[in-house]
């Protein structure tokens, strides 16, 4: 599952220093109200000194994941009241939208505004599927975290309207663990006293072979995906010395979690954690609502140290984008802007628990007192946006196979990573 602020005033400042994003639903994508396929897309942009006016008779469709439905229902009601433009919300999980847009966009049956994880930006831009964020570029850059702007841009052009930022961290059940462990060695020691497989009791879980999470192990000693902040496809750092050391530390955790990689899924972890038999869970903010709903007393802490070094997690930036084939591009621009302002991001935080990308929203007192948000904020200090170049699509499966082979079969980490990098180069047609 590729699903991604210090005490919040502090949180914002920390996010600002980032060097530079879940969901499990499958969307339906009813396109009955989408623009007519016979109408060519309008891609011209009003001048900066002009007012952006929606096209006459505009009506819009927006795709987003089901977990944000409470926010969408409220913000779309406000948008329609202000602009008199009806908007239909269709549930399509954000991780599926790039693929769906590839076919439905040119066929002119896709949503006018879509929601993508930032690592899909290069893919959709190269395919000509989204319009630049041109009319609202200046205010978008001024209002949002630099890392959010970087993550939603491609080749120097801003395409996204950032909404939220995310990474993963360590959830802990306060009834089972009073103080969160600071190192993986502490977790191994704790597991030896806590694990009881017959009773489904486990000290610690994460999605073992999911590269989204495995990446954090590789980075503590200097592993990385692509060089130059994820933009140099010919510089792969997934089998360097640091990455190998990281995967060795990963393999050592079999002492704490003696199961096959495929035995740990998002739903299995959730069931054990909410059932009170899993003490520690690496997960993201998309899980907070479900854990609160279960009535758990839990906390969120940064990832444990590896050999005294902080792991660097993937950060994700969720943002809205305007479909390049929209019949109503100006109305779609207005919608993308309206649902990503400071006020909208605070509303989304209130209704769904997301972490705003808007700088001023991050300073809001409501967030400053949220201990859960603070836990993710601490980890965001040691996070990097996932690379958004198209070659990133060639990374996931080889790295998943490498992690699984090390974990399940005891394959040497160096051998597994060398093999994975060779596969990545073959898939991406790199030298």
BAGUTI-577298 format. One line per 10 residues: number of its first residue (from 1); their letters; for each residue x, y, z of N, C-alpha, C, CB. Coordinates in steps of 0.1 Angstrom, whole numbers. Glycine has a CB too. Layout:
<pts>
NUM	a	X/Y/Z/X/Y/Z/X/Y/Z/X/Y/Z; ... .
</pts>
This chain:
<pts>
1	xxxxxxxxxx	8/-12/0/0/0/0/9/12/0/-10/0/12; 8/19/-11/16/32/-12/8/43/-6/21/34/-26; 5/41/3/-3/52/8/7/62/12/-13/48/18; 14/90/30/20/99/36/19/106/40/25/103/34; 47/176/109/45/189/114/49/190/129/30/194/112; 67/191/145/69/193/160/57/199/166/81/202/162; 54/202/177/42/208/183/38/217/172/44/214/197; 25/219/168/23/224/154/29/237/150/9/224/153; 29/247/159/37/258/155/51/253/152/37/270/166; 56/245/160/69/239/158/68/230/146/74/231/170 .
11	xxxxxxxxxx	57/224/144/55/214/133/58/221/120/42/208/134; 52/233/118/53/240/106/67/243/103/44/252/106; 74/248/113/88/252/110/96/240/106/94/259/123; 94/229/112/101/217/109/99/213/95/99/206/118; 86/213/91/83/209/77/90/218/67/68/209/75; 91/230/71/97/240/62/112/236/59/97/254/68; 117/228/68/131/224/66/133/211/58/138/222/79; 122/205/54/123/193/46/131/195/34/109/188/42; 140/186/31/149/187/19/141/186/6/160/178/20; 133/183/7/128/184/-7/125/198/-11/115/176/-8 .
21	xxxxxxxxxx	31/109/7/24/106/7/21/96/7/22/110/3; -16/57/10/-26/50/17/-39/48/9/-29/58/28; -49/45/15/-62/42/9/-63/28/5/-64/52/-2; -75/22/6/-77/9/3/-89/6/-6/-77/0/15; -96/17/-9/-108/16/-17/-105/15/-31/-118/27/-14; -114/8/-39/-113/8/-53/-124/16/-59/-112/-6/-59; -121/25/-67/-131/35/-72/-140/29/-83/-125/47/-77; -151/35/-85/-160/30/-95/-159/39/-107/-174/30/-90; -159/52/-105/-157/61/-117/-169/62/-126/-145/57/-124; -181/63/-121/-192/66/-129/-190/79/-136/-205/66/-121 .
31	xxxxxxxxxx	-190/79/-149/-187/91/-157/-199/97/-164/-176/89/-166; -210/94/-159/-222/98/-167/-224/113/-168/-234/92/-160; -218/120/-159/-219/135/-159/-207/141/-164/-223/140/-146; -197/134/-169/-185/139/-174/-187/147/-187/-174/129/-176; -177/156/-190/-179/164/-202/-181/156/-215/-167/173/-204; -187/161/-225/-189/155/-237/-176/152/-244/-198/163/-246; -175/140/-250/-163/136/-257/-161/144/-270/-163/121/-260; -172/151/-275/-171/158/-287/-165/172/-286/-185/159/-294; -164/176/-273/-159/190/-271/-144/190/-269/-166/196/-259; -136/198/-277/-122/198/-275/-118/205/-262/-115/205/-286 .
41	xxxxxxxxxx	-107/201/-256/-103/207/-243/-98/221/-246/-92/198/-237; -101/230/-237/-96/244/-238/-85/245/-229/-107/254/-235; -73/249/-233/-61/249/-225/-55/263/-223/-51/240/-230; -62/274/-229/-57/287/-228/-59/292/-214/-63/296/-238; -50/301/-209/-50/306/-196/-53/320/-196/-37/303/-188; -63/325/-187/-65/340/-187/-52/347/-182/-76/343/-177; -51/359/-186/-39/367/-182/-40/369/-167/-39/381/-189; -28/372/-161/-27/373/-147/-36/385/-141/-13/376/-142; -38/395/-149/-46/406/-144/-61/405/-147/-41/419/-150; -65/393/-153/-79/391/-155/-85/382/-144/-81/384/-169 .
51	xxxxxxxxxx	-98/384/-143/-105/375/-134/-108/362/-140/-119/382/-129; -105/351/-133/-108/338/-139/-123/335/-138/-100/327/-131; -129/334/-150/-143/332/-150/-146/318/-155/-150/343/-159; -155/311/-148/-159/298/-153/-167/298/-166/-167/290/-142; -166/287/-174/-173/287/-186/-188/286/-183/-169/274/-194; -196/292/-193/-210/292/-191/-216/278/-191/-217/300/-202; -225/275/-181/-231/262/-180/-222/251/-175/-236/258/-193; -211/255/-169/-201/245/-164/-207/236/-153/-188/252/-159; -204/223/-154/-206/214/-143/-194/205/-143/-220/206/-146; -191/200/-131/-178/194/-129/-179/180/-122/-168/203/-121 .
61	xxxxxxxxxx	-169/172/-124/-168/159/-117/-154/159/-110/-169/147/-127; -153/154/-98/-141/153/-91/-139/139/-85/-140/164/-79; -127/134/-87/-124/121/-81/-116/122/-68/-115/112/-91; -119/114/-58/-110/113/-47/-114/101/-39/-112/126/-37; -105/97/-29/-107/85/-22/-119/86/-12/-94/82/-14; -124/75/-8/-136/75/0/-134/80/14/-141/61/1; -122/79/19/-120/84/33/-121/99/34/-106/80/38; -121/107/23/-122/121/24/-136/125/20/-112/128/14; -146/116/19/-159/120/16/-165/130/25/-168/107/16; -163/130/38/-169/140/47/-164/154/43/-165/137/62 .
71	xxxxxxxxxx	-151/155/40/-146/168/36/-152/172/22/-131/168/35; -152/163/13/-157/166/-1/-171/171/0/-155/154/-10; -180/164/7/-194/168/8/-195/182/13/-202/158/17; -187/186/22/-189/200/28/-183/210/19/-182/200/42; -170/208/14/-163/218/6/-170/220/-7/-149/214/4; -175/209/-13/-182/211/-26/-195/218/-25/-185/197/-32; -202/216/-13/-214/224/-11/-211/239/-11/-220/220/3; -199/242/-4/-195/256/-3/-192/262/-17/-184/258/6; -185/254/-25/-180/258/-38/-192/261/-47/-171/247/-45; -202/252/-47/-214/253/-55/-222/266/-51/-223/241/-55 .
81	xxxxxxxxxx	-222/268/-38/-229/280/-33/-223/293/-38/-230/280/-18; -209/293/-39/-202/305/-43/-202/307/-58/-188/305/-38; -201/297/-66/-199/298/-80/-211/293/-88/-187/291/-85; -221/287/-82/-232/282/-88/-228/272/-99/-240/293/-95; -218/264/-95/-214/253/-104/-216/239/-97/-198/255/-108; -224/231/-102/-226/218/-96/-214/209/-98/-238/211/-102; -211/201/-87/-199/192/-88/-203/178/-83/-187/198/-79; -200/168/-91/-203/155/-87/-190/148/-81/-209/147/-99; -191/142/-69/-180/135/-63/-181/121/-66/-179/138/-48; -170/115/-72/-169/101/-75/-157/95/-67/-168/98/-90 .
91	xxxxxxxxxx	-160/83/-60/-149/77/-52/-140/69/-62/-156/67/-42; -128/74/-62/-117/67/-69/-105/69/-61/-115/72/-84; -99/58/-55/-88/60/-46/-76/67/-54/-83/46/-41; -70/75/-46/-60/84/-53/-49/77/-60/-54/94/-43; -45/65/-54/-34/57/-60/-38/51/-74/-29/47/-51; -51/50/-77/-56/44/-89/-58/55/-100/-68/36/-87; -58/67/-96/-63/78/-106/-54/80/-118/-65/90/-98; -41/79/-116/-32/81/-127/-35/71/-138/-17/81/-123; -36/59/-134/-39/48/-144/-53/50/-151/-39/34/-138; -63/54/-143/-76/56/-148/-76/69/-157/-86/58/-137 .
101	xxxxxxxxxx	-69/79/-154/-68/91/-162/-61/88/-175/-60/102/-154; -52/79/-175/-45/76/-188/-55/71/-199/-35/65/-185; -65/64/-195/-75/59/-205/-87/69/-206/-80/45/-201; -92/73/-194/-104/81/-194/-102/95/-198/-111/80/-180; -90/101/-196/-87/114/-199/-89/117/-214/-73/118/-195; -81/110/-223/-82/113/-237/-96/109/-242/-72/104/-245; -103/100/-236/-116/96/-240/-127/106/-235/-120/82/-235; -122/116/-228/-130/127/-222/-142/122/-214/-136/135/-234; -139/112/-206/-149/107/-196/-143/107/-182/-153/92/-200; -131/113/-180/-125/114/-167/-131/126/-159/-110/115/-168 .
111	xxxxxxxxxx	-127/126/-147/-131/138/-138/-124/150/-143/-128/135/-123; -130/162/-140/-123/175/-143/-112/178/-134/-133/186/-143; -113/174/-121/-103/176/-111/-100/162/-105/-108/186/-100; -87/159/-105/-83/146/-99/-74/148/-87/-77/137/-110; -72/138/-79/-63/138/-68/-53/128/-69/-71/136/-54; -40/132/-69/-29/122/-72/-19/123/-61/-23/125/-85; -12/112/-58/0/112/-50/11/119/-58/4/98/-44; 20/126/-52/29/134/-61/38/125/-69/37/143/-52; 41/113/-65/50/104/-73/44/100/-87/53/92/-65; 31/104/-89/25/101/-102/26/113/-111/11/97/-101 .
121	xxxxxxxxxx	32/124/-106/32/137/-114/39/135/-127/38/148/-106; 51/130/-127/59/129/-139/52/120/-150/73/123/-136; 46/110/-145/39/101/-154/27/108/-161/33/89/-147; 19/115/-154/8/122/-160/11/134/-169/-3/126/-150; 22/141/-164/27/152/-172/32/148/-185/38/160/-164; 41/138/-185/47/133/-198/36/128/-207/56/122/-195; 25/123/-202/14/118/-210/4/130/-214/6/107/-203; 7/142/-210/-1/153/-213/-15/153/-207/-2/154/-228; -16/148/-195/-30/145/-189/-34/156/-180/-29/132/-182; -25/165/-175/-29/175/-165/-24/189/-170/-24/172/-151 .
131	xxxxxxxxxx	-31/199/-166/-27/213/-169/-18/218/-158/-40/222/-171; -9/227/-162/-1/234/-151/-10/242/-142/10/243/-158; -6/244/-130/-13/253/-121/-7/267/-124/-10/250/-106; -13/273/-135/-8/286/-140/-14/298/-134/-9/286/-155; -27/298/-134/-34/311/-129/-32/313/-114/-49/310/-132; -31/302/-107/-30/304/-92/-15/301/-87/-40/295/-85; -6/301/-97/7/296/-93/14/304/-82/16/297/-106; 13/318/-83/20/326/-74/15/324/-60/18/341/-78; 2/324/-57/-3/322/-44/-1/308/-39/-18/326/-43; -2/298/-48/1/285/-43/15/283/-38/-2/275/-55 .
141	xxxxxxxxxx	25/288/-46/39/287/-41/41/295/-28/48/293/-52; 34/306/-27/37/314/-15/31/308/-2/31/328/-17; 19/301/-4/12/296/8/15/283/13/-3/296/4; 22/274/4/24/260/8/39/257/11/19/251/-3; 41/246/18/54/242/22/63/240/9/54/229/30; 75/245/10/84/243/-2/85/229/-7/98/248/1; 85/219/2/86/205/-2/73/201/-9/88/196/10; 62/207/-5/49/204/-12/49/209/-27/37/209/-5; 55/221/-28/57/227/-41/66/219/-50/61/242/-41; 77/215/-44/87/207/-51/81/194/-56/99/204/-43 .
151	xxxxxxxxxx	73/187/-47/68/174/-50/57/175/-60/63/168/-37; 50/186/-62/39/187/-72/43/194/-84/27/194/-65; 56/196/-86/61/203/-98/69/192/-106/71/215/-95; 70/195/-119/78/186/-127/85/194/-138/69/175/-134; 98/191/-139/107/198/-148/105/213/-147/104/194/-162; 104/218/-135/104/233/-132/90/239/-133/113/239/-142; 80/232/-136/66/237/-138/57/232/-127/61/234/-152; 50/241/-120/40/236/-110/27/231/-116/37/248/-100; 23/219/-113/11/213/-118/0/212/-107/14/200/-124; 5/209/-95/-4/206/-84/-10/218/-76/2/197/-75 .
161	xxxxxxxxxx	-21/215/-69/-27/224/-59/-26/216/-46/-42/228/-63; -15/217/-38/-12/209/-27/-24/210/-17/1/213/-20; -27/198/-10/-37/198/0/-32/193/13/-49/189/-5; -24/182/13/-19/177/26/-6/170/24/-30/167/31; 1/167/35/14/160/35/12/148/44/25/169/39; 20/138/41/19/126/49/32/118/49/8/117/45; 34/111/60/45/101/60/40/90/70/59/107/65; 49/81/73/45/71/83/53/72/95/46/56/77; 48/66/106/55/67/119/51/55/128/51/81/127; 55/55/140/52/44/149/40/46/158/65/41/158 .
171	xxxxxxxxxx	29/39/156/18/39/165/21/30/176/5/35/157; 17/34/189/18/25/200/6/25/209/31/29/208; 2/13/213/-10/12/222/-5/15/236/-16/-3/221; -10/25/242/-6/30/255/-9/20/266/-12/43/258; -18/11/264/-21/1/274/-10/-10/274/-35/-5/272; -3/-11/263/7/-22/262/21/-16/263/5/-29/249; 23/-4/258/36/3/258/35/17/263/42/3/244; 40/19/275/38/33/281/47/43/274/41/32/296; 59/39/271/69/48/264/73/42/251/81/51/273; 71/49/240/75/42/227/90/40/226/71/52/215 .
181	xxxxxxxxxx	94/28/220/108/25/219/115/34/210/110/11/214; 128/37/213/135/47/205/144/40/195/144/56/214; 146/26/197/155/19/187/148/6/184/169/16/194; 152/0/172/147/-13/169/153/-24/178/151/-16/154; 164/-22/184/170/-32/193/160/-33/205/184/-28/198; 155/-22/210/145/-22/221/133/-30/217/141/-8/225; 129/-29/204/117/-36/200/119/-51/200/113/-31/185; 131/-55/195/135/-69/195/134/-75/209/149/-72/189; 140/-67/219/140/-72/233/126/-73/238/149/-62/241; 118/-63/235/104/-63/240/96/-75/233/97/-50/236 .
191	xxxxxxxxxx	98/-77/221/91/-88/214/94/-102/221/95/-89/199; 106/-104/225/109/-116/232/101/-119/245/124/-117/235; 96/-108/250/88/-109/263/73/-109/260/92/-99/272; 70/-104/248/56/-101/245/49/-111/235/54/-87/240; 56/-115/225/50/-123/214/44/-136/219/61/-126/203; 33/-139/214/26/-152/217/18/-155/204/17/-151/230; 24/-162/195/18/-165/182/5/-172/184/27/-173/173; 4/-181/193/-9/-189/195/-20/-180/199/-7/-200/206; -17/-169/206/-27/-159/210/-28/-147/201/-24/-154/225; -21/-148/190/-21/-136/180/-16/-124/187/-35/-134/175 .
201	xxxxxxxxxx	-6/-125/196/0/-113/202/14/-111/196/2/-116/218; 15/-98/191/28/-95/185/32/-81/190/26/-94/170; 45/-80/192/50/-67/197/50/-56/186/64/-68/202; 52/-61/173/55/-51/163/52/-56/149/70/-47/164; 46/-48/141/43/-51/127/44/-39/118/29/-57/126; 47/-42/106/46/-33/95/44/-41/82/58/-23/94; 40/-35/71/39/-43/59/53/-46/53/31/-35/48; 57/-58/57/71/-62/56/78/-60/43/72/-77/60; 71/-64/32/78/-63/19/73/-51/10/77/-75/11; 66/-42/16/61/-30/9/72/-20/9/48/-24/16 .
211	xxxxxxxxxx	77/-17/-3/89/-8/-4/86/6/2/93/-7/-19; 74/10/2/70/23/8/76/24/22/55/25/8; 75/13/29/80/13/43/95/8/44/71/4/52; 98/-2/35/112/-8/35/122/3/33/113/-19/25; 118/13/25/127/24/22/134/30/34/120/35/14; 126/32/45/132/38/57/143/30/63/121/39/67; 144/17/61/155/9/66/168/12/57/152/-6/65; 166/14/44/177/16/35/184/30/37/173/14/21; 177/39/42/182/53/42/190/57/54/170/62/42; 189/49/65/196/54/78/211/54/75/193/44/89 .
221	xxxxxxxxxx	216/45/67/231/45/64/234/51/51/236/31/65; 225/57/44/228/64/31/222/59/19/243/65/30; 213/49/19/207/45/7/197/55/2/200/31/9; 194/55/-11/185/64/-17/180/58/-30/191/78/-20; 169/63/-36/163/58/-48/171/63/-60/148/61/-49; 169/76/-63/176/83/-74/183/95/-68/166/87/-85; 195/98/-74/202/110/-70/196/123/-74/216/109/-76; 203/134/-69/198/148/-72/183/149/-68/200/151/-87; 181/146/-55/167/148/-50/157/140/-58/163/162/-50; 161/128/-62/151/119/-69/149/122/-84/138/120/-62 .
231	xxxxxxxxxx	158/130/-90/156/134/-104/165/128/-114/157/149/-105; 176/121/-109/186/116/-117/184/101/-119/200/118/-112; 177/97/-130/174/83/-131/186/73/-133/165/81/-144; 197/79/-137/209/71/-139/218/69/-126/218/77/-150; 213/76/-115/220/74/-103/211/67/-93/225/88/-97; 213/54/-92/204/46/-83/212/42/-71/199/33/-91; 207/45/-59/214/43/-47/208/32/-38/215/55/-39; 201/22/-45/194/12/-37/203/0/-34/182/8/-45; 215/-1/-40/224/-12/-36/237/-7/-32/225/-22/-48; 238/6/-28/251/11/-23/253/5/-9/251/26/-22 .
241	xxxxxxxxxx	265/8/-3/269/2/10/259/5/21/282/8/14; 253/18/21/244/21/31/231/14/30/241/36/30; 226/12/18/214/4/16/215/-10/20/209/4/1; 227/-16/17/229/-30/22/229/-31/37/243/-35/16; 236/-22/44/236/-22/58/221/-20/63/244/-10/64; 213/-12/57/200/-10/61/191/-23/59/193/1/53; 194/-30/48/186/-42/47/191/-53/56/187/-47/32; 203/-53/60/207/-62/71/200/-59/84/223/-61/73; 198/-47/87/191/-43/99/176/-48/98/192/-28/102; 171/-46/86/157/-51/83/156/-66/86/153/-47/68 .
251	xxxxxxxxxx	165/-74/81/165/-88/82/166/-92/97/176/-95/75; 173/-84/105/174/-88/119/161/-87/127/184/-78/126; 152/-80/121/139/-78/128/130/-91/127/131/-67/122; 135/-101/120/127/-114/120/127/-119/134/134/-124/111; 136/-115/143/136/-119/157/124/-114/164/149/-115/164; 119/-102/159/107/-96/166/94/-100/159/109/-81/166; 95/-104/146/83/-107/139/85/-120/130/79/-95/129; 83/-131/137/86/-144/130/75/-149/122/90/-154/141; 72/-142/111/61/-146/102/66/-143/87/48/-138/105; 59/-149/78/62/-146/64/57/-132/60/55/-157/54 .
261	xxxxxxxxxx	64/-127/50/61/-113/46/46/-112/42/70/-108/35; 41/-121/35/28/-121/29/17/-122/40/25/-131/19; 21/-126/52/12/-128/63/8/-115/70/17/-137/74; 15/-104/67/12/-91/73/6/-82/62/25/-85/79; -7/-79/63/-13/-69/54/-18/-57/62/-25/-76/46; -23/-47/55/-28/-35/62/-40/-39/71/-33/-25/52; -49/-48/66/-61/-52/73/-58/-61/85/-71/-59/64; -48/-70/83/-44/-78/94/-38/-70/106/-34/-89/90; -30/-61/102/-24/-52/113/-35/-44/120/-14/-42/107; -44/-38/112/-54/-30/118/-63/-38/127/-63/-24/107 .
271	xxxxxxxxxx	-66/-51/123/-74/-59/132/-67/-63/145/-78/-72/125; -54/-66/144/-47/-69/156/-45/-57/165/-33/-75/153; -43/-45/159/-40/-33/167/-53/-29/174/-35/-22/159; -64/-28/167/-77/-24/173/-82/-35/182/-87/-22/162; -77/-47/181/-81/-58/190/-73/-59/202/-81/-71/183; -62/-50/203/-54/-49/215/-44/-60/217/-63/-50/227; -40/-67/205/-30/-77/207/-17/-74/198/-35/-91/202; -17/-62/192/-5/-57/186/-1/-44/193/-8/-55/170; 11/-43/198/15/-32/206/20/-20/197/26/-36/215; 28/-23/186/34/-13/178/31/-15/164/50/-13/181 .
281	xxxxxxxxxx	28/-5/156/24/-6/142/30/6/135/9/-6/141; 38/3/124/42/14/115/31/17/105/55/11/108; 25/29/105/14/32/97/13/47/94/1/27/104; 4/51/87/3/65/83/-10/72/89/3/67/68; -11/85/86/-22/93/92/-36/89/87/-20/107/89; -36/81/76/-49/76/70/-55/66/80/-47/70/57; -48/61/89/-53/51/99/-58/57/111/-42/41/102; -55/70/114/-59/76/126/-74/76/129/-54/91/127; -81/79/119/-96/79/121/-101/65/125/-103/83/108; -96/55/119/-101/41/123/-97/38/137/-96/31/113 .
291	xxxxxxxxxx	-85/41/141/-80/38/154/-88/46/165/-65/40/155; -91/58/162/-99/66/171/-113/61/172/-99/81/167; -118/57/161/-132/51/161/-133/39/169/-136/48/146; -121/31/170/-121/19/178/-120/21/192/-110/10/173; -118/34/196/-117/38/210/-104/35/217/-128/30/218; -93/34/208/-80/30/214/-73/42/220/-71/25/203; -65/40/230/-57/50/236/-43/47/230/-57/49/252; -40/55/220/-27/53/213/-19/66/211/-30/46/199; -6/64/208/2/75/205/9/73/192/12/78/217; 16/84/187/24/83/175/37/89/178/16/90/163 .
301	xxxxxxxxxx	48/81/174/62/86/177/70/84/164/68/77/188; 81/91/163/90/89/151/95/74/150/102/98/152; 99/71/138/104/57/136/117/55/145/108/55/122; 118/42/150/130/39/159/143/41/151/129/25/164; 154/44/159/167/45/153/172/32/148/176/52/163; 181/32/138/188/21/133/203/23/135/185/18/118; 209/15/144/223/17/147/226/31/151/232/13/135; 216/37/158/218/51/163/215/62/153/232/53/168; 211/58/141/208/68/130/193/68/127/216/64/118; 187/80/125/173/81/122/170/77/108/169/96/124 .
311	xxxxxxxxxx	160/68/106/156/64/93/149/76/86/146/52/94; 151/76/73/144/87/65/132/80/58/154/93/55; 120/84/61/108/79/55/104/86/42/96/79/65; 96/79/34/90/86/22/80/96/27/84/76/12; 80/108/21/69/117/24/60/118/11/74/131/28; 47/119/13/38/121/2/31/134/2/28/109/1; 29/140/-9/21/152/-10/9/149/-18/29/164/-16; -3/150/-12/-15/148/-19/-20/161/-24/-26/141/-10; -23/162/-37/-27/174/-43/-38/172/-53/-15/181/-49; -45/183/-57/-55/183/-68/-48/187/-81/-67/191/-64 .
321	xxxxxxxxxx	-53/182/-92/-48/185/-105/-60/187/-115/-38/174/-111; -58/196/-125/-68/198/-135/-66/189/-147/-69/213/-139; -76/182/-151/-75/173/-162/-73/181/-175/-88/164/-163; -63/178/-183/-60/186/-195/-71/184/-205/-47/181/-201; -80/174/-204/-90/172/-214/-104/176/-208/-91/157/-217; -104/184/-197/-116/189/-192/-123/198/-202/-114/197/-179; -136/197/-202/-144/206/-211/-145/220/-204/-159/201/-213; -143/221/-191/-144/233/-184/-131/236/-176/-156/233/-174; -120/239/-183/-108/241/-175/-107/252/-166/-96/242/-185; -114/263/-169/-114/275/-160/-122/271/-147/-120/287/-166 .
331	xxxxxxxxxx	-134/265/-149/-142/261/-137/-134/251/-129/-155/255/-141; -127/242/-136/-119/232/-129/-107/238/-121/-113/222/-138; -101/249/-127/-91/256/-120/-96/262/-107/-84/267/-129; -108/269/-108/-114/275/-97/-117/264/-86/-127/282/-101; -122/253/-90/-125/242/-80/-112/237/-73/-132/230/-87; -101/235/-81/-89/230/-76/-83/240/-66/-78/227/-87; -84/253/-69/-80/263/-60/-89/264/-47/-80/277/-67; -102/263/-49/-111/265/-38/-109/254/-27/-125/265/-43; -106/242/-31/-105/231/-22/-91/229/-16/-110/217/-28; -82/238/-19/-69/237/-14/-64/250/-6/-59/234/-25 .
341	xxxxxxxxxx	-73/259/-4/-69/271/4/-66/268/18/-80/282/3; -61/277/26/-58/275/40/-71/271/47/-53/288/46; -82/278/44/-95/274/51/-99/260/47/-106/284/47; -98/256/35/-102/243/30/-93/232/37/-101/242/15; -80/235/38/-71/225/44/-74/223/59/-56/229/41; -77/234/65/-81/233/79/-94/225/81/-82/247/86; -103/227/72/-115/219/72/-113/205/70/-125/225/62; -104/202/60/-101/188/58/-94/181/70/-92/186/45; -85/189/76/-79/183/88/-89/180/99/-68/194/94; -99/190/101/-109/188/111/-118/176/108/-118/201/112 .
351	xxxxxxxxxx	-121/173/95/-130/163/92/-123/149/89/-138/167/80; -111/149/85/-104/137/82/-91/134/88/-102/136/67; -85/144/95/-72/143/102/-60/144/93/-72/129/108; -61/150/81/-50/151/73/-41/163/78/-54/154/58; -28/162/74/-18/173/78/-17/183/67/-4/166/81; -21/196/70/-21/206/59/-7/208/53/-26/219/64; -7/211/40/5/216/33/6/231/34/5/212/19; -5/238/37/-5/253/38/3/257/51/-19/258/39; 12/266/49/21/270/60/13/277/72/31/280/55; 4/286/69/-4/292/79/-14/282/86/-12/304/73 .
361	xxxxxxxxxx	-19/273/78/-28/263/85/-20/255/95/-34/254/74; -7/252/92/1/244/101/3/251/115/14/241/95; 1/265/115/3/272/127/-10/274/135/8/286/124; -21/268/130/-34/270/137/-34/263/150/-45/264/128; -40/270/161/-40/264/174/-46/250/175/-47/273/183; -56/247/166/-62/234/166/-52/223/164/-74/234/156; -43/226/155/-33/215/152/-22/215/162/-27/218/138; -19/227/168/-8/227/178/-10/218/190/-6/241/182; -23/216/193/-26/208/205/-29/194/202/-38/214/212; -26/189/189/-30/176/185/-17/167/186/-35/176/171 .
371	xxxxxxxxxx	-16/159/196/-4/151/199/-2/141/187/-6/143/212; -12/136/181/-10/127/170/-3/133/158/-24/121/165; -8/146/155/-2/153/144/13/156/147/-9/166/142; 16/159/160/29/162/164/38/150/162/30/166/179; 33/138/164/41/126/162/45/124/147/34/113/166; 36/127/138/39/126/124/49/138/120/26/127/116; 47/149/127/55/161/124/70/158/127/50/173/131; 72/151/138/86/147/142/92/139/131/86/140/155; 84/129/126/90/120/115/92/128/102/81/108/113; 83/137/99/84/145/87/98/153/86/73/155/86 .
381	xxxxxxxxxx	104/155/98/117/161/98/127/152/91/121/164/112; 125/139/92/134/130/85/126/122/74/140/120/96; 122/130/65/114/124/54/118/130/41/99/125/56; 116/124/29/119/129/16/107/126/7/132/122/10; 103/136/-1/92/133/-11/97/121/-20/89/145/-20; 87/112/-23/90/101/-32/94/107/-46/78/92/-33; 104/102/-52/107/107/-66/95/106/-75/118/98/-72; 93/116/-83/81/117/-92/85/115/-106/75/131/-90; 97/111/-109/101/108/-123/94/95/-127/116/108/-125; 91/93/-140/84/81/-144/91/68/-141/82/82/-159 .
391	xxxxxxxxxx	105/69/-140/112/57/-137/109/51/-124/127/59/-139; 103/59/-115/99/54/-102/90/42/-103/93/65/-93; 82/42/-113/72/31/-115/79/17/-117/63/33/-127; 92/18/-120/100/5/-122/106/0/-109/110/7/-133; 105/8/-99/112/5/-86/104/-5/-77/115/17/-79; 91/-3/-76/83/-9/-66/83/-24/-66/68/-5/-68; 81/-31/-77/80/-45/-77/94/-52/-75/74/-50/-90; 105/-47/-82/118/-53/-79/122/-52/-64/128/-47/-87; 119/-40/-58/123/-39/-44/114/-47/-35/122/-24/-40; 101/-48/-38/93/-57/-30/98/-71/-31/78/-57/-36 .
401	xxxxxxxxxx	102/-76/-42/107/-89/-44/120/-91/-36/110/-93/-58; 129/-81/-36/141/-81/-29/139/-83/-14/150/-69/-31; 130/-74/-8/127/-75/6/121/-88/10/117/-63/10; 112/-93/1/105/-106/5/116/-118/4/94/-109/-5; 125/-117/-5/135/-128/-6/144/-128/6/143/-127/-19; 148/-116/11/156/-115/23/149/-120/35/161/-101/25; 136/-115/36/129/-118/48/124/-133/49/116/-110/49; 119/-138/37/113/-152/37/124/-163/36/103/-153/27; 134/-160/27/143/-170/23/157/-168/28/143/-171/8; 160/-157/35/173/-155/40/183/-152/29/178/-167/47 .
411	xxxxxxxxxx	179/-146/18/188/-143/7/197/-131/12/181/-138/-6; 210/-132/8/219/-121/12/215/-108/8/234/-124/7; 214/-98/16/209/-84/13/216/-78/1/210/-75/24; 229/-80/0/237/-74/-12/232/-81/-25/252/-76/-10; 231/-94/-24/227/-101/-36/213/-97/-40/228/-116/-34; 204/-96/-30/190/-92/-33/189/-78/-39/182/-93/-21; 197/-69/-34/196/-55/-39/203/-53/-52/203/-45/-29; 214/-60/-54/220/-60/-68/210/-65/-78/233/-68/-68; 204/-76/-75/194/-81/-85/182/-72/-87/189/-95/-79; 178/-65/-76/167/-56/-78/170/-44/-87/162/-51/-64 .
421	xxxxxxxxxx	182/-39/-85/187/-27/-93/188/-31/-107/200/-22/-87; 193/-43/-110/194/-48/-124/180/-48/-130/201/-62/-124; 170/-53/-123/156/-54/-128/151/-40/-130/147/-62/-118; 154/-31/-121/149/-17/-123/155/-11/-136/153/-8/-110; 168/-13/-138/174/-8/-150/168/-14/-162/189/-10/-150; 165/-27/-162/159/-33/-173/145/-28/-176/159/-49/-171; 137/-27/-165/123/-22/-167/123/-8/-172/116/-23/-154; 132/0/-167/132/15/-171/140/18/-183/137/23/-159; 146/7/-188/155/8/-200/166/18/-197/147/13/-212; 173/16/-186/184/24/-182/197/16/-185/184/28/-167 .
431	x	208/24/-186/221/17/-189/227/12/-175/231/27/-196 .
</pts>
